[in-house]
Amino acid sequence: SLRSAPDYFIVYGIEQYCFFEIKGFEGEFKIKKSDIGVYSSWQKNHEDTMVVIFAWHKGTGKSYTIQLNRIKDGIESGELKIGGVYDKKNNKEYYVIPLDICHPM
């Protein structure tokens, strides 16, 4: 989990904070299943923590944000499904995150 540590830690006031993860992508916005597990552990181990992923499209320069809870809700409801394998050697599956469920910046 140290390798997947948050890129930024944002403090909003007393005991209000956010783990902020930054991802760049081309084509589809993908997040590894294993990373979602690590992000969930950040949230679980720190009560009242918000985890936000900032995604930047390398080709268009457009950026988006999405909260981890929105991704987890999409997985639980079946809206988000495994999109394939990121690393065939280690069999790392990923989810494709549709940009229409993200917040444009």
Secondary structure, 3 states (H helix, E strand, C coil): CCCCCCCEEEEEECCEEEEEEEEEECCCCEEEHHHHHHHHHHHHHCCCEEEEEEEEECCCCCEEEEEHHHHHHHHHHCCCCEEEEEECCCCEEEEECCHHHCEEC
